[in-house]
Amino acid sequence: MGLIHEIDYGTPASKAEKQVTLTVDGFEVTVPEGTSIMRASMEAGIKIPKLCATDMVDAFGSCRLCLVEIEGRAGTPSSCTTPVAPGMVVKTQTSRLKDIRKGVMELYISDHPLDCLTCAANGDCELQDMAGVVGLRDVRYGYDGDNHVFAKDRSDGGENFRWMPKDESNPYFTYDPSKCIVCSRCVRACEEVQGTFALTIEGRGFESRVSPGMHQPFIDSECVSCGACVQACPTATLTEKSVIEIGQAEHSVVTTCAYCGVGCSFKAEMRGDELVRMVPYKDGKANRGHSCVKGRFAWGYATHKDRILNPMIREKITDPWREVSWEEAFAHIASEFRRIQYQYGKGAVGGITSSRCTNEETYLVQKLVRQGFGNNNVDTCARVCHSPTGYGLGQTFGTSAGTQDFDSVEHTDVIMVIGANPSAAHPVFASRMKKRIRQGAKLIVLDPRVTETVDSVHAKATHHLPLLPGTNVAVITSLAHVIVTEGLFDEAFIRERCDWSEFEDYAAFVAEEHHSPEAVEKLSGVPADAIREAARLYATGGNGAIYYGLGVTEHSQGSTTVMAIANLAMLTGNIGRPGVGVNPLRGQNNVQGSCDMGSFPHELPGYRHISGDAVRDIYESLWGVKLDNEPGLRIPNMLDAAVEGSFKGIYIQGEDILQSDPDTKHVAAGLAAMECVVVHDLFLNETANYAHVFLPGSTFLEKDGTFTNAERRINRVRKVMAPKNGYGDWEVTQLLAQAMGIGWNYAHPSEIMDEIARTTPSFASVTYDLLDKVGSVQWPCNEKAPEGTPIMHVDGFVRGKGKFIRTEYVATDEKTGPRFPLLLTTGRILSQYNVGAQTRRTENVIWHDEDRLEIHPHDAEQRGIRDGDWVRIQSRAGETTLRALITERVAPGVIYTTFHHPNTQANVVTTDFSDWATNCPEYKVTAVQVAPSNGPSDWQVNYDEQARRSRRIAARRLEAAE
Amino acid sequence: MTMQHASTDIAFRTAQVVDGLKDLEGPLLPILHELQEEFGCVPPEALPVIAEALNISNAEVHGVVTFYHDYRNQPAGRHVLKVCRAEACQSMGGDAIATQISRALGIGFHETAKDGSVTLEPVYCLGLCACAPAAMLDGEVIGRLDAGKIDEIVQEVRS
């Protein structure tokens, strides 16, 4: 095990098909046309000295180190900016080149400190390497002249006005201008890779300096702390604070980020078992070497002092916690669950799988419920986010997943983003999308709010359709109306791939006058012209791809909206090739995987209905039990049953249902009515306030497994340190099963994956060996597609013929009226993740330390609310308070908040309305009233007190060894 | 004399200027020129307004403004005298001339006289090497500088 050194080819790869052969230092090398000489040389194994070039950004040609000589051409062109030509003869090392390079390095070093031994980049500095490579032995210019290195003038001790102090304002990295060689790599990374343009070079000539924003500290600039600049920096100018503190890593392991559904690959760079830094992995097929502030930096929660490391038990939820041994905890749960089942029936217990855990862990929890508990009472947090995706896409296309890989966006001409804000919630995908927009693709955004995705620099949406929350179906059906009535649909595609008679029925339906943009304008608030133009652009603008998020699914018509989106794609033939498709942006790292693994009460792994005898046979013979052929309880049903007294015990792995599920009071009542609530988590989360047993969880750094991201990509998660709590989550579930008398004996998660592959056709060829060999695969991965399926429905839909389904708009029952005149909708922010259990325990709170209520100036003025005032939000379900933020990003009549902080209690306000097909809660629309307030509501005060009391832990038990 | 502008005025006026010019191809430099014309400088408060209107970042605007020495962050004196300090003028005694001008005006380079009458700046080549040493007063070039011409310049800026 050592550090993984990725080759830096200096310039990006050319995608040209035509090959060109040239000679570099006497060696023949063949590369695609358009490749730089620098990259071609590297392909041949010859490293040309360089400073300003790196393959994450385009060639720049400023450092003058990479010069070469080319036979038959005058001068010494820079190899990074000179493309190869057939028959070219290149020399990379001549006495002329040596002299020039040495001279250039001498100038660089004459304005750079010579503190290599104590420098944080010692051992990882390209400037140091280049000084060595060119044989620099002396700097004739001395250090007495103008410089950026010393704070004081070396001759008279006066202030050196050129010197700038270190900027330590960002919590994760420092900017030390005295070490900067102004190669512009950071500026270009911020522009080309991240797309934020937060950095620039200010001044000119010797005065040129890297400037965040307008000569501001990093934290005050537009910087989003993605880390691309730090990665690009060849010196110690931009350095992770963790590297400054700890030193250089000595080995690294490739693993997968545990935040959002993009599923970025990272190198976990380690010193012993201490994590030094996470660096995005260039070969990661989801992120292609990029990262965001969460995955790159916000991993400090893994060692946060709040983490619980010992199992705990208590009789009543009002008692303090008592630390116990693992054996005692397992024995207690096993006896309680058996007692409950004996007393109240087999169906009185259940489990919830986690979208934060690995596929293997999720598989085990559902297996424990089905095999061990003997019922199908298993559900997962996808219930509250993307269950309508599963249903909607399953009905229309035949699979419950996105159709593309993320690379596909590089071929898209029109990107339609519906109910999603990738800039905040899927930042690495957003960067890839914006790159494509800067290349000329057009963007259409359907969102009630002017999100960061609508008006990103250099990537502004061509059309923003600011629809009223709850009117998705009307607007999307209206887009279809325009496409059908103006004859813009792709008849050849529909005739070949879809059921023509269903299309005719659908076409007649959408052509009805009440779907026209003019009619829909009245109820959605979107100007008819905008709907027409967006529809025309999507239908005729080339490859059209739809990306959508929870703004689509978390509605009473969530499933209908997903079907409306699928209709739109089929209507325009935008399915089955690169650059098109329908792509749900999954919220959590493994929400796709947890759904794939049979977490729903009606489905076995691979989305096979529990009523299918053939499917049940597979598991019954393998597990040696009889499976119930009736679906079990969904989360809301479990809670209802608990309140009614028929559901008494639950095992919740890695989900905080009290905070994340709707109608908090109802969830609390359900949990309080149970007799044995087992919470398996990293922290005493909000749900744990109602728990009787707490099992400490492990982080993604502490276990092996796989996550499946939004593009169906199965990525390896690799253990880089021993679990601080003693066991990986899969081991905890296994030990619990063993305590219940089930004879599981998995020695490694790879054995669990083998079982999944053996029993699930779409995973048939997945093995850890294959993943180690090819990096990652996208399911289906089986005999037909041995290395996975990047794009689905290529030659036909999985279900056979694509199915058009009528999508009638039915307004939600959650309506505004005199008492509740405003519509509340919710969303996320870049620096925080979901309920914030992890990110709130990192330095990310510097960007967002409280949830605020966004309200339009007009609505605020009417209510006498000023920016920063405490306000009370009241709905039919409950009320909460938070501070107002007055902004025109929301339309009049619409208010918006995030839900990253537990004391916000946004879900006290949300109602129990839900999607008609899947029960996915209607988080995105709540009719509310807002009024000035003096501070937290009674519920918030009582809740805080109760939470504080329920988190007490009795004096720690003595260690057995003592 | 340029009035001090309140920052809300600046934002408002900047928005108007940007609105009038943003449809040009490459609108940033014309906008900056217009603002300098209006305010005598490009006020730092104007930068975010420009950035938002052009859908570019604050950093980009800052990069452009600081690249060009002609864009000021505060208003210059009533007159601006640029004296060439480049090689051709140096070879014709430009350094001595520069010192004399500085002494005659009582200010150093990059400084503005206390009474706001004149700002003295170096410039690196006015393209007038044939008539070195050269200077430029309020946009008018002056060749073959000598003691007499310096006197004339001083008189003009003091008047």
Interface residues (C-beta under 8 A of the other chain):
Chain A: T196 F197 A198 L199 T200 I201 E202 G203 R204 S211 P212 G213 M214 H215 S221 E222 D455 V457 H458 K460
Chain B: P44 L47 P48 A51 N55 I56 S57 N58 A59 E60 V61 H62 G63 T66 F67 H69
